[in-house]
Amino acid sequence: MTERDRVPPHSHCVVCGAAIPEGERFCSEKCRREYERRRRRVVLTQWALAGGLIALGVVLMLRGV
Ligand SMILES: [Zn+2]
């Protein structure tokens, strides 16, 4: 018997971890906005990394490796 078996189905706010109804992702509008803010930063970081890798690939290609 684990914790999961005794607790009714529910989710946790992806920002603060508060228990929320199953299928929900955020406990409040504030957490939803916070998540959007974080996600934008992650997306920007991913694009920067991808751009760096592409630039590296182009440099290697131009050097004829
Ligand atoms: Zn929350």
PDB file of the backbone (N, CA, C, O) and the ligand in Angstrom, with CONECT records:
HET     ZN  A 101       1
ATOM      1  N   MET A   1       0.859  -1.208   0.000  1.00  0.00           N
ATOM      2  CA  MET A   1       0.000   0.000   0.000  1.00  0.00           C
ATOM      3  C   MET A   1       0.885   1.244   0.000  1.00  0.00           C
ATOM      4  O   MET A   1       1.626   1.485   0.953  1.00  0.00           O
ATOM      5  N   THR A   2       0.808   2.002  -1.030  1.00  0.00           N
ATOM      6  CA  THR A   2       1.616   3.220  -1.084  1.00  0.00           C
ATOM      7  C   THR A   2       0.737   4.437  -0.859  1.00  0.00           C
ATOM      8  O   THR A   2      -0.490   4.336  -0.834  1.00  0.00           O
ATOM      9  N   GLU A   3       1.360   5.559  -0.700  1.00  0.00           N
ATOM     10  CA  GLU A   3       0.664   6.828  -0.519  1.00  0.00           C
ATOM     11  C   GLU A   3      -0.334   7.057  -1.656  1.00  0.00           C
ATOM     12  O   GLU A   3      -1.450   7.531  -1.443  1.00  0.00           O
ATOM     13  N   ARG A   4       0.095   6.712  -2.854  1.00  0.00           N
ATOM     14  CA  ARG A   4      -0.703   6.948  -4.053  1.00  0.00           C
ATOM     15  C   ARG A   4      -2.047   6.206  -4.003  1.00  0.00           C
ATOM     16  O   ARG A   4      -3.049   6.687  -4.532  1.00  0.00           O
ATOM     17  N   ASP A   5      -2.054   5.050  -3.370  1.00  0.00           N
ATOM     18  CA  ASP A   5      -3.275   4.254  -3.354  1.00  0.00           C
ATOM     19  C   ASP A   5      -4.344   4.837  -2.424  1.00  0.00           C
ATOM     20  O   ASP A   5      -5.536   4.600  -2.621  1.00  0.00           O
ATOM     21  N   ARG A   6      -3.923   5.585  -1.430  1.00  0.00           N
ATOM     22  CA  ARG A   6      -4.881   6.096  -0.456  1.00  0.00           C
ATOM     23  C   ARG A   6      -5.402   7.491  -0.798  1.00  0.00           C
ATOM     24  O   ARG A   6      -6.505   7.867  -0.402  1.00  0.00           O
ATOM     25  N   VAL A   7      -4.589   8.254  -1.541  1.00  0.00           N
ATOM     26  CA  VAL A   7      -4.982   9.627  -1.855  1.00  0.00           C
ATOM     27  C   VAL A   7      -5.815   9.649  -3.132  1.00  0.00           C
ATOM     28  O   VAL A   7      -5.421   9.043  -4.128  1.00  0.00           O
ATOM     29  N   PRO A   8      -6.953  10.331  -3.127  1.00  0.00           N
ATOM     30  CA  PRO A   8      -7.768  10.410  -4.348  1.00  0.00           C
ATOM     31  C   PRO A   8      -6.979  11.061  -5.471  1.00  0.00           C
ATOM     32  O   PRO A   8      -6.049  11.825  -5.209  1.00  0.00           O
ATOM     33  N   PRO A   9      -7.336  10.769  -6.728  1.00  0.00           N
ATOM     34  CA  PRO A   9      -6.587  11.310  -7.863  1.00  0.00           C
ATOM     35  C   PRO A   9      -6.506  12.828  -7.790  1.00  0.00           C
ATOM     36  O   PRO A   9      -7.518  13.509  -7.624  1.00  0.00           O
ATOM     37  N   HIS A  10      -5.317  13.335  -7.915  1.00  0.00           N
ATOM     38  CA  HIS A  10      -5.140  14.786  -7.925  1.00  0.00           C
ATOM     39  C   HIS A  10      -3.806  15.125  -8.571  1.00  0.00           C
ATOM     40  O   HIS A  10      -2.951  14.257  -8.748  1.00  0.00           O
ATOM     41  N   SER A  11      -3.641  16.372  -8.915  1.00  0.00           N
ATOM     42  CA  SER A  11      -2.397  16.841  -9.489  1.00  0.00           C
ATOM     43  C   SER A  11      -1.751  17.826  -8.537  1.00  0.00           C
ATOM     44  O   SER A  11      -2.296  18.151  -7.482  1.00  0.00           O
ATOM     45  N   HIS A  12      -0.570  18.295  -8.932  1.00  0.00           N
ATOM     46  CA  HIS A  12       0.086  19.330  -8.148  1.00  0.00           C
ATOM     47  C   HIS A  12       0.397  20.504  -9.058  1.00  0.00           C
ATOM     48  O   HIS A  12       0.801  20.339 -10.209  1.00  0.00           O
ATOM     49  N   CYS A  13       0.199  21.686  -8.512  1.00  0.00           N
ATOM     50  CA  CYS A  13       0.550  22.899  -9.243  1.00  0.00           C
ATOM     51  C   CYS A  13       2.000  22.779  -9.709  1.00  0.00           C
ATOM     52  O   CYS A  13       2.887  22.513  -8.897  1.00  0.00           O
ATOM     53  N   VAL A  14       2.253  22.974 -11.011  1.00  0.00           N
ATOM     54  CA  VAL A  14       3.600  22.777 -11.530  1.00  0.00           C
ATOM     55  C   VAL A  14       4.548  23.864 -11.055  1.00  0.00           C
ATOM     56  O   VAL A  14       5.762  23.736 -11.209  1.00  0.00           O
ATOM     57  N   VAL A  15       4.008  24.936 -10.476  1.00  0.00           N
ATOM     58  CA  VAL A  15       4.853  26.033 -10.003  1.00  0.00           C
ATOM     59  C   VAL A  15       5.159  25.886  -8.527  1.00  0.00           C
ATOM     60  O   VAL A  15       6.328  25.857  -8.142  1.00  0.00           O
ATOM     61  N   CYS A  16       4.122  25.793  -7.680  1.00  0.00           N
ATOM     62  CA  CYS A  16       4.353  25.790  -6.237  1.00  0.00           C
ATOM     63  C   CYS A  16       4.096  24.428  -5.607  1.00  0.00           C
ATOM     64  O   CYS A  16       4.410  24.232  -4.433  1.00  0.00           O
ATOM     65  N   GLY A  17       3.527  23.471  -6.366  1.00  0.00           N
ATOM     66  CA  GLY A  17       3.357  22.126  -5.846  1.00  0.00           C
ATOM     67  C   GLY A  17       2.115  21.920  -4.992  1.00  0.00           C
ATOM     68  O   GLY A  17       1.951  20.855  -4.398  1.00  0.00           O
ATOM     69  N   ALA A  18       1.232  22.924  -4.917  1.00  0.00           N
ATOM     70  CA  ALA A  18       0.013  22.774  -4.136  1.00  0.00           C
ATOM     71  C   ALA A  18      -0.886  21.720  -4.772  1.00  0.00           C
ATOM     72  O   ALA A  18      -0.914  21.585  -5.996  1.00  0.00           O
ATOM     73  N   ALA A  19      -1.615  20.979  -3.955  1.00  0.00           N
ATOM     74  CA  ALA A  19      -2.534  19.971  -4.467  1.00  0.00           C
ATOM     75  C   ALA A  19      -3.702  20.656  -5.153  1.00  0.00           C
ATOM     76  O   ALA A  19      -4.309  21.574  -4.603  1.00  0.00           O
ATOM     77  N   ILE A  20      -4.016  20.193  -6.376  1.00  0.00           N
ATOM     78  CA  ILE A  20      -5.108  20.771  -7.154  1.00  0.00           C
ATOM     79  C   ILE A  20      -5.890  19.644  -7.797  1.00  0.00           C
ATOM     80  O   ILE A  20      -5.402  18.514  -7.840  1.00  0.00           O
ATOM     81  N   PRO A  21      -7.101  19.914  -8.307  1.00  0.00           N
ATOM     82  CA  PRO A  21      -7.895  18.846  -8.930  1.00  0.00           C
ATOM     83  C   PRO A  21      -7.143  18.203 -10.088  1.00  0.00           C
ATOM     84  O   PRO A  21      -6.378  18.871 -10.783  1.00  0.00           O
ATOM     85  N   GLU A  22      -7.361  16.899 -10.295  1.00  0.00           N
ATOM     86  CA  GLU A  22      -6.691  16.195 -11.371  1.00  0.00           C
ATOM     87  C   GLU A  22      -6.983  16.855 -12.710  1.00  0.00           C
ATOM     88  O   GLU A  22      -8.115  17.259 -12.976  1.00  0.00           O
ATOM     89  N   GLY A  23      -5.963  16.963 -13.552  1.00  0.00           N
ATOM     90  CA  GLY A  23      -6.143  17.565 -14.858  1.00  0.00           C
ATOM     91  C   GLY A  23      -5.776  19.038 -14.873  1.00  0.00           C
ATOM     92  O   GLY A  23      -5.492  19.598 -15.932  1.00  0.00           O
ATOM     93  N   GLU A  24      -5.782  19.670 -13.705  1.00  0.00           N
ATOM     94  CA  GLU A  24      -5.373  21.071 -13.625  1.00  0.00           C
ATOM     95  C   GLU A  24      -3.853  21.133 -13.593  1.00  0.00           C
ATOM     96  O   GLU A  24      -3.189  20.141 -13.291  1.00  0.00           O
ATOM     97  N   ARG A  25      -3.313  22.291 -13.904  1.00  0.00           N
ATOM     98  CA  ARG A  25      -1.856  22.421 -13.880  1.00  0.00           C
ATOM     99  C   ARG A  25      -1.404  23.496 -12.898  1.00  0.00           C
ATOM    100  O   ARG A  25      -0.264  23.479 -12.435  1.00  0.00           O
ATOM    101  N   PHE A  26      -2.291  24.423 -12.583  1.00  0.00           N
ATOM    102  CA  PHE A  26      -1.906  25.521 -11.707  1.00  0.00           C
ATOM    103  C   PHE A  26      -2.953  25.726 -10.626  1.00  0.00           C
ATOM    104  O   PHE A  26      -4.130  25.424 -10.826  1.00  0.00           O
ATOM    105  N   CYS A  27      -2.519  26.242  -9.472  1.00  0.00           N
ATOM    106  CA  CYS A  27      -3.452  26.455  -8.376  1.00  0.00           C
ATOM    107  C   CYS A  27      -4.077  27.838  -8.484  1.00  0.00           C
ATOM    108  O   CYS A  27      -5.125  28.088  -7.889  1.00  0.00           O
ATOM    109  N   SER A  28      -3.461  28.728  -9.224  1.00  0.00           N
ATOM    110  CA  SER A  28      -3.965  30.093  -9.295  1.00  0.00           C
ATOM    111  C   SER A  28      -3.463  30.783 -10.553  1.00  0.00           C
ATOM    112  O   SER A  28      -2.535  30.313 -11.211  1.00  0.00           O
ATOM    113  N   GLU A  29      -4.090  31.902 -10.871  1.00  0.00           N
ATOM    114  CA  GLU A  29      -3.679  32.700 -12.015  1.00  0.00           C
ATOM    115  C   GLU A  29      -2.232  33.164 -11.861  1.00  0.00           C
ATOM    116  O   GLU A  29      -1.485  33.261 -12.834  1.00  0.00           O
ATOM    117  N   LYS A  30      -1.861  33.447 -10.619  1.00  0.00           N
ATOM    118  CA  LYS A  30      -0.505  33.917 -10.340  1.00  0.00           C
ATOM    119  C   LYS A  30       0.526  32.863 -10.749  1.00  0.00           C
ATOM    120  O   LYS A  30       1.542  33.185 -11.364  1.00  0.00           O
ATOM    121  N   CYS A  31       0.257  31.603 -10.403  1.00  0.00           N
ATOM    122  CA  CYS A  31       1.189  30.532 -10.743  1.00  0.00           C
ATOM    123  C   CYS A  31       1.210  30.297 -12.255  1.00  0.00           C
ATOM    124  O   CYS A  31       2.252  29.965 -12.821  1.00  0.00           O
ATOM    125  N   ARG A  32       0.056  30.471 -12.905  1.00  0.00           N
ATOM    126  CA  ARG A  32       0.014  30.290 -14.354  1.00  0.00           C
ATOM    127  C   ARG A  32       0.920  31.315 -15.036  1.00  0.00           C
ATOM    128  O   ARG A  32       1.673  30.992 -15.955  1.00  0.00           O
ATOM    129  N   ARG A  33       0.827  32.553 -14.561  1.00  0.00           N
ATOM    130  CA  ARG A  33       1.671  33.609 -15.131  1.00  0.00           C
ATOM    131  C   ARG A  33       3.142  33.336 -14.867  1.00  0.00           C
ATOM    132  O   ARG A  33       3.987  33.536 -15.740  1.00  0.00           O
ATOM    133  N   GLU A  34       3.444  32.880 -13.661  1.00  0.00           N
ATOM    134  CA  GLU A  34       4.824  32.562 -13.296  1.00  0.00           C
ATOM    135  C   GLU A  34       5.367  31.477 -14.226  1.00  0.00           C
ATOM    136  O   GLU A  34       6.511  31.543 -14.677  1.00  0.00           O
ATOM    137  N   TYR A  35       4.527  30.476 -14.505  1.00  0.00           N
ATOM    138  CA  TYR A  35       4.951  29.386 -15.381  1.00  0.00           C
ATOM    139  C   TYR A  35       5.245  29.905 -16.780  1.00  0.00           C
ATOM    140  O   TYR A  35       6.259  29.550 -17.381  1.00  0.00           O
ATOM    141  N   GLU A  36       4.347  30.756 -17.300  1.00  0.00           N
ATOM    142  CA  GLU A  36       4.550  31.330 -18.630  1.00  0.00           C
ATOM    143  C   GLU A  36       5.870  32.092 -18.687  1.00  0.00           C
ATOM    144  O   GLU A  36       6.604  32.016 -19.671  1.00  0.00           O
ATOM    145  N   ARG A  37       6.156  32.825 -17.619  1.00  0.00           N
ATOM    146  CA  ARG A  37       7.371  33.617 -17.559  1.00  0.00           C
ATOM    147  C   ARG A  37       8.604  32.707 -17.612  1.00  0.00           C
ATOM    148  O   ARG A  37       9.551  32.968 -18.354  1.00  0.00           O
ATOM    149  N   ARG A  38       8.576  31.648 -16.821  1.00  0.00           N
ATOM    150  CA  ARG A  38       9.710  30.718 -16.792  1.00  0.00           C
ATOM    151  C   ARG A  38       9.878  30.033 -18.137  1.00  0.00           C
ATOM    152  O   ARG A  38      10.993  29.855 -18.629  1.00  0.00           O
ATOM    153  N   ARG A  39       8.733  29.648 -18.732  1.00  0.00           N
ATOM    154  CA  ARG A  39       8.793  28.897 -19.974  1.00  0.00           C
ATOM    155  C   ARG A  39       9.416  29.735 -21.074  1.00  0.00           C
ATOM    156  O   ARG A  39      10.204  29.238 -21.878  1.00  0.00           O
ATOM    157  N   ARG A  40       9.054  31.028 -21.104  1.00  0.00           N
ATOM    158  CA  ARG A  40       9.637  31.916 -22.108  1.00  0.00           C
ATOM    159  C   ARG A  40      11.153  31.931 -21.994  1.00  0.00           C
ATOM    160  O   ARG A  40      11.864  31.904 -22.998  1.00  0.00           O
ATOM    161  N   ARG A  41      11.641  31.973 -20.748  1.00  0.00           N
ATOM    162  CA  ARG A  41      13.083  32.022 -20.541  1.00  0.00           C
ATOM    163  C   ARG A  41      13.721  30.717 -21.019  1.00  0.00           C
ATOM    164  O   ARG A  41      14.784  30.732 -21.640  1.00  0.00           O
ATOM    165  N   VAL A  42      13.068  29.586 -20.726  1.00  0.00           N
ATOM    166  CA  VAL A  42      13.607  28.292 -21.147  1.00  0.00           C
ATOM    167  C   VAL A  42      13.658  28.225 -22.663  1.00  0.00           C
ATOM    168  O   VAL A  42      14.645  27.764 -23.235  1.00  0.00           O
ATOM    169  N   VAL A  43      12.588  28.689 -23.323  1.00  0.00           N
ATOM    170  CA  VAL A  43      12.540  28.667 -24.786  1.00  0.00           C
ATOM    171  C   VAL A  43      13.667  29.509 -25.354  1.00  0.00           C
ATOM    172  O   VAL A  43      14.337  29.095 -26.299  1.00  0.00           O
ATOM    173  N   LEU A  44      13.880  30.681 -24.789  1.00  0.00           N
ATOM    174  CA  LEU A  44      14.959  31.550 -25.257  1.00  0.00           C
ATOM    175  C   LEU A  44      16.309  30.861 -25.108  1.00  0.00           C
ATOM    176  O   LEU A  44      17.148  30.928 -26.006  1.00  0.00           O
ATOM    177  N   THR A  45      16.517  30.197 -23.968  1.00  0.00           N
ATOM    178  CA  THR A  45      17.772  29.495 -23.723  1.00  0.00           C
ATOM    179  C   THR A  45      17.963  28.384 -24.746  1.00  0.00           C
ATOM    180  O   THR A  45      19.064  28.185 -25.259  1.00  0.00           O
ATOM    181  N   GLN A  46      16.880  27.659 -25.040  1.00  0.00           N
ATOM    182  CA  GLN A  46      16.975  26.570 -26.007  1.00  0.00           C
ATOM    183  C   GLN A  46      17.330  27.096 -27.390  1.00  0.00           C
ATOM    184  O   GLN A  46      18.143  26.500 -28.097  1.00  0.00           O
ATOM    185  N   TRP A  47      16.720  28.211 -27.773  1.00  0.00           N
ATOM    186  CA  TRP A  47      17.036  28.798 -29.069  1.00  0.00           C
ATOM    187  C   TRP A  47      18.489  29.237 -29.123  1.00  0.00           C
ATOM    188  O   TRP A  47      19.161  29.049 -30.137  1.00  0.00           O
ATOM    189  N   ALA A  48      18.977  29.822 -28.034  1.00  0.00           N
ATOM    190  CA  ALA A  48      20.367  30.265 -27.991  1.00  0.00           C
ATOM    191  C   ALA A  48      21.300  29.070 -28.151  1.00  0.00           C
ATOM    192  O   ALA A  48      22.289  29.146 -28.880  1.00  0.00           O
ATOM    193  N   LEU A  49      20.988  27.963 -27.469  1.00  0.00           N
ATOM    194  CA  LEU A  49      21.803  26.753 -27.568  1.00  0.00           C
ATOM    195  C   LEU A  49      21.767  26.195 -28.990  1.00  0.00           C
ATOM    196  O   LEU A  49      22.798  25.833 -29.557  1.00  0.00           O
ATOM    197  N   ALA A  50      20.551  26.132 -29.558  1.00  0.00           N
ATOM    198  CA  ALA A  50      20.401  25.618 -30.916  1.00  0.00           C
ATOM    199  C   ALA A  50      21.183  26.485 -31.891  1.00  0.00           C
ATOM    200  O   ALA A  50      21.856  25.973 -32.785  1.00  0.00           O
ATOM    201  N   GLY A  51      21.092  27.800 -31.714  1.00  0.00           N
ATOM    202  CA  GLY A  51      21.822  28.719 -32.583  1.00  0.00           C
ATOM    203  C   GLY A  51      23.320  28.507 -32.459  1.00  0.00           C
ATOM    204  O   GLY A  51      24.041  28.554 -33.456  1.00  0.00           O
ATOM    205  N   GLY A  52      23.789  28.276 -31.249  1.00  0.00           N
ATOM    206  CA  GLY A  52      25.209  28.036 -31.023  1.00  0.00           C
ATOM    207  C   GLY A  52      25.672  26.766 -31.716  1.00  0.00           C
ATOM    208  O   GLY A  52      26.741  26.736 -32.325  1.00  0.00           O
ATOM    209  N   LEU A  53      24.862  25.718 -31.622  1.00  0.00           N
ATOM    210  CA  LEU A  53      25.212  24.445 -32.250  1.00  0.00           C
ATOM    211  C   LEU A  53      25.229  24.575 -33.765  1.00  0.00           C
ATOM    212  O   LEU A  53      26.114  24.036 -34.430  1.00  0.00           O
ATOM    213  N   ILE A  54      24.243  25.296 -34.314  1.00  0.00           N
ATOM    214  CA  ILE A  54      24.191  25.495 -35.763  1.00  0.00           C
ATOM    215  C   ILE A  54      25.419  26.275 -36.218  1.00  0.00           C
ATOM    216  O   ILE A  54      26.055  25.933 -37.215  1.00  0.00           O
ATOM    217  N   ALA A  55      25.744  27.335 -35.465  1.00  0.00           N
ATOM    218  CA  ALA A  55      26.918  28.133 -35.804  1.00  0.00           C
ATOM    219  C   ALA A  55      28.175  27.263 -35.774  1.00  0.00           C
ATOM    220  O   ALA A  55      29.037  27.370 -36.646  1.00  0.00           O
ATOM    221  N   LEU A  56      28.265  26.406 -34.767  1.00  0.00           N
ATOM    222  CA  LEU A  56      29.418  25.515 -34.653  1.00  0.00           C
ATOM    223  C   LEU A  56      29.486  24.569 -35.865  1.00  0.00           C
ATOM    224  O   LEU A  56      30.549  24.332 -36.438  1.00  0.00           O
ATOM    225  N   GLY A  57      28.299  24.034 -36.232  1.00  0.00           N
ATOM    226  CA  GLY A  57      28.245  23.125 -37.372  1.00  0.00           C
ATOM    227  C   GLY A  57      28.681  23.839 -38.644  1.00  0.00           C
ATOM    228  O   GLY A  57      29.422  23.276 -39.450  1.00  0.00           O
ATOM    229  N   VAL A  58      28.227  25.070 -38.828  1.00  0.00           N
ATOM    230  CA  VAL A  58      28.591  25.835 -40.023  1.00  0.00           C
ATOM    231  C   VAL A  58      30.096  26.075 -40.055  1.00  0.00           C
ATOM    232  O   VAL A  58      30.742  25.926 -41.093  1.00  0.00           O
ATOM    233  N   VAL A  59      30.640  26.446 -38.906  1.00  0.00           N
ATOM    234  CA  VAL A  59      32.096  26.694 -38.826  1.00  0.00           C
ATOM    235  C   VAL A  59      32.871  25.432 -39.198  1.00  0.00           C
ATOM    236  O   VAL A  59      33.836  25.483 -39.960  1.00  0.00           O
ATOM    237  N   LEU A  60      32.429  24.294 -38.645  1.00  0.00           N
ATOM    238  CA  LEU A  60      33.130  23.031 -38.930  1.00  0.00           C
ATOM    239  C   LEU A  60      33.017  22.681 -40.408  1.00  0.00           C
ATOM    240  O   LEU A  60      33.971  22.185 -41.008  1.00  0.00           O
ATOM    241  N   MET A  61      31.838  22.942 -40.999  1.00  0.00           N
ATOM    242  CA  MET A  61      31.636  22.638 -42.420  1.00  0.00           C
ATOM    243  C   MET A  61      32.547  23.502 -43.271  1.00  0.00           C
ATOM    244  O   MET A  61      33.174  23.027 -44.217  1.00  0.00           O
ATOM    245  N   LEU A  62      32.609  24.787 -42.917  1.00  0.00           N
ATOM    246  CA  LEU A  62      33.420  25.722 -43.708  1.00  0.00           C
ATOM    247  C   LEU A  62      34.905  25.363 -43.611  1.00  0.00           C
ATOM    248  O   LEU A  62      35.686  25.650 -44.519  1.00  0.00           O
ATOM    249  N   ARG A  63      35.275  24.741 -42.515  1.00  0.00           N
ATOM    250  CA  ARG A  63      36.683  24.339 -42.363  1.00  0.00           C
ATOM    251  C   ARG A  63      36.940  23.035 -43.095  1.00  0.00           C
ATOM    252  O   ARG A  63      38.084  22.586 -43.167  1.00  0.00           O
ATOM    253  N   GLY A  64      35.900  22.417 -43.640  1.00  0.00           N
ATOM    254  CA  GLY A  64      36.060  21.201 -44.433  1.00  0.00           C
ATOM    255  C   GLY A  64      36.382  19.975 -43.601  1.00  0.00           C
ATOM    256  O   GLY A  64      37.114  19.096 -44.057  1.00  0.00           O
ATOM    257  N   VAL A  65      35.840  19.897 -42.374  1.00  0.00           N
ATOM    258  CA  VAL A  65      36.108  18.721 -41.534  1.00  0.00           C
ATOM    259  C   VAL A  65      35.234  17.564 -41.980  1.00  0.00           C
ATOM    260  O   VAL A  65      35.304  16.479 -41.403  1.00  0.00           O
TER     261      VAL A  65
HETATM  262 ZN    ZN A 101       0.675  27.251  -7.419  1.00  0.00          ZN2+
END
